[in-house]
Amino acid sequence: MIVKYHIVKDGYVIGRGESHEDHLDQVLTYGGELIIGDSPSDLSPPPEPVKTYSQLRQSEYPSLADLADALYWKERGDDTKWCTYLAKCDDVKAKYPKTEAA
């Protein structure tokens, strides 16, 4: 028989789905408590993980293609793109400063 289930850990639903009842032991790969049936309405989804400053920076730094282009033109005597690239990196570093724990 196919049953609906959800997995709860620390008050949050961390997984849900349907499975044959003989295979329910395999759905607990992430730990938590297996509950048969629909998810109760008083449980909320897990919170979004907090990103580190380096993860936030990485998503906003200029691309490596921009770096390569800036270096190419710098080697040929035009450092305009190089200065622009460095300014963008400085802006990102200022927006997401290093944390004390880093």
C-alpha positions as CSV (number, residue, x, y, z in Angstrom):
1,M,0.0,0.0,0.0
2,I,1.3,3.5,-0.9
3,V,1.2,6.0,2.0
4,K,1.9,9.7,2.4
5,Y,4.6,10.6,4.9
6,H,6.6,13.5,6.2
7,I,9.8,13.8,8.2
8,V,10.0,16.2,11.0
9,K,13.2,17.4,12.7
10,D,13.5,20.2,15.2
11,G,9.9,21.2,14.6
12,Y,10.3,21.6,10.8
13,V,9.2,19.4,7.9
14,I,12.5,18.4,6.2
15,G,11.0,15.9,3.8
16,R,7.7,14.6,2.5
17,G,6.4,12.2,-0.2
18,E,4.7,9.0,-0.9
19,S,6.2,5.5,-0.6
20,H,5.2,1.9,-0.4
21,E,4.7,1.1,3.3
22,D,7.3,-1.6,3.2
23,H,10.0,0.9,2.2
24,L,9.4,3.6,4.7
25,D,12.5,2.8,6.7
26,Q,14.5,4.0,3.6
27,V,13.1,7.5,3.7
28,L,14.7,8.5,6.9
29,T,18.1,9.2,5.3
30,Y,18.2,12.7,6.8
31,G,17.2,11.7,10.3
32,G,14.2,13.1,12.1
33,E,10.8,11.6,13.0
34,L,8.8,9.8,10.4
35,I,5.0,10.6,10.5
36,I,2.5,8.9,8.3
37,G,-0.2,11.1,6.7
38,D,-0.4,14.7,5.6
39,S,1.8,17.3,7.2
40,P,0.2,19.1,10.1
41,S,-0.6,22.7,9.4
42,D,1.2,24.0,12.5
43,L,4.6,22.9,11.1
44,S,6.6,25.3,9.0
45,P,9.2,24.6,6.3
46,P,12.9,24.7,7.5
47,P,14.5,28.1,7.6
48,E,16.7,29.1,4.7
49,P,20.4,28.5,5.6
50,V,22.3,31.6,6.5
51,K,24.9,32.4,3.8
52,T,28.4,33.3,4.8
53,Y,30.0,36.5,3.7
54,S,32.2,34.6,1.2
55,Q,29.1,32.9,-0.3
56,L,27.4,36.3,-0.7
57,R,30.6,37.8,-2.2
58,Q,31.1,35.0,-4.6
59,S,27.6,35.5,-6.2
60,E,28.4,39.2,-6.9
61,Y,32.0,39.4,-7.9
62,P,32.7,40.2,-11.5
63,S,33.3,37.2,-13.7
64,L,36.6,35.5,-14.5
65,A,36.0,36.5,-18.2
66,D,35.9,40.2,-17.0
67,L,39.2,39.6,-15.2
68,A,40.8,38.0,-18.2
69,D,39.7,40.9,-20.4
70,A,40.9,43.5,-17.9
71,L,44.3,41.8,-17.7
72,Y,44.6,41.6,-21.5
73,W,44.0,45.3,-21.9
74,K,46.2,46.2,-18.9
75,E,49.1,44.3,-20.5
76,R,48.6,46.5,-23.6
77,G,48.8,49.7,-21.7
78,D,45.1,50.4,-21.0
79,D,44.3,49.9,-17.3
80,T,40.7,51.3,-17.6
81,K,39.1,47.9,-17.4
82,W,41.5,46.8,-14.7
83,C,40.6,49.7,-12.5
84,T,36.9,49.1,-13.1
85,Y,37.3,45.4,-12.2
86,L,39.1,46.3,-8.9
87,A,36.5,48.9,-8.1
88,K,33.7,46.3,-8.5
89,C,35.6,43.9,-6.2
90,D,36.0,46.6,-3.6
91,D,32.3,47.4,-3.7
92,V,31.4,43.8,-3.1
93,K,33.9,43.5,-0.2
94,A,32.5,46.7,1.3
95,K,28.9,45.4,0.9
96,Y,29.8,42.0,2.6
97,P,32.6,42.7,5.1
98,K,34.5,39.8,6.6
99,T,32.9,38.5,9.8
100,E,34.9,38.3,13.1
101,A,34.8,34.5,12.9
102,A,36.4,34.4,9.5
